[in-house]
Amino acid sequence: MDLKNEMQMFLSMTIIIILLAGCSQPAAVIPITPQAAATDEATEAAIESPQPNWKVTDAGPLIFYPGSTFIQTPGDLQPYSAIRFTVSALKGQQVSMWLTTEPALIDLPLATLTIMDGSGTVLTSEPLVYWSQVMAADQTLTVEIKSLASEDILYSYKIEIPAEVIDPVAGEVYEPIETSLCFMLQEEMATALDKDIYTESQAPFLDVVGREAGQGCRLTATGTGVDFSDPWSVVNTLISTVGAGWTQSPDYAAGGGTGSVAGLYRDMALMLIKVNWKPDMGVECPADQPLDDCGLTPEQMIYTIEIDVAQNTAGFSMDGHWVDAATGFTLDLYQDWKQIYGQHAVVAQDGNKIDSLEASINGWLKGQVATVKFQSSFTDQPGTAEITYLDINTIQWKIIEAPAGEFYLPIEATLIRTAQ
């Protein structure tokens, strides 16, 4: 190869090496430059957006006045601030809390409740403005009201703890009725009393007589002795209007000079009507005499009228035609809330004895056992039996107190639900 060709080959190889070197160098710095830029951006963002410094005020324990079942207290919160306090309740007491804010927003609450039990376990999820639960054990709850707003807000906090204690297992027996029905009852109550009605489609529900609780619809009105003559008259007005078509239970009727209550049921729902009055704030009555003998003017008598309605959550019904194939004993039963009623029939002694009577069964359900009075067609003395719900198609009959005289209902029987 001559010298000219050697020089051309040398120049060509040099150019290729330079080009290869120029192409490979940027590949080494591509991941480095963006990484450095990302770190700088993150550092700048951290400097521009520091973590908020929350200010929590410890307000200590809430103390109820003697005889009082609720506390309502106002307050104010700045952004990134909260107030914390404790409240104690007994096992079986229903504890309920409400939080409202100003200005009120429908879609986005401006503050939230955070509730913790004695072990520090959080019982709630945020945001939350209403909470109600029956205590499973003696408990000291820690409650925080935390601002979610970017400006100063006003709030109102209410807590309600009735004195009554129930079995915690019965704390979720009732659930709210349909919202449309709640507002329909509200309209009927407003018409009956000619008053504005405050409506809560979900509120605590406590059946003191049945010792059961849950959630329900609550309707509340207020007035004075100028508007209402006496508590029982108001109760009767509401029974005949809001309670039209419902059955009144005598077990729930009670009253006195300053208050009256009634209970009505329909299908699986229970309605509780409560009317009471107390002296206006600042009015003092002698402690040794009843309030209704205090000589108050009608304007000094402050009335509170409340209707609570809830649906029993029992997942079964004893409605139906039941047959014991072994004895031919039949029961035709109907269930209205907790009332179990109906009639029986049994053929004995090869058809020589037919024990059957209309409206011969009547009693009340507790849990899955109905305790009923029954009437044989052969004696005028009633007996007592238990009807136990076993499953959707099976009930157990057992006489626990036999009637005096002749009767042919079996002492025990297992009945199957059949088409009539």
Secondary structure, DSSP 8 states (H G I E B T S, - for coil): --HHHHHHHHHHHHHHHHHHHHHHTGGGTTTHHHHHHHHHHHHHHHHHS-----EEEEEEE----TT--EEEEEEEE-TTEEEEEEEEE-TT-EEEEEEEEES--SSS-SEEEEEE-TT--B---SS-SEEEEE-SS-EEEEEEEEE--SS-EEEEEEEE--S----GGGTTSEEE--HHHHHHHHHHHHHHHTS--EEEEEEEEEETTTTEEEEEEEEEEEEETTT-S-HHHHHHHHHHTTTTT-EEEEEEEEE-SSEEEEEEEETTEEEEEEEEEEE-TT----TTS-GGGS---GGGEEEEEEEEEEEE--S----EEEEETTTTEEEEEEEETTEEEEEEEEEEGGGTEEEEEEEEEEEEEETTEEEEEE--TT-SS-EEEEEEEEETTEEEEEEEE--SS---S-SEEEEEEE--
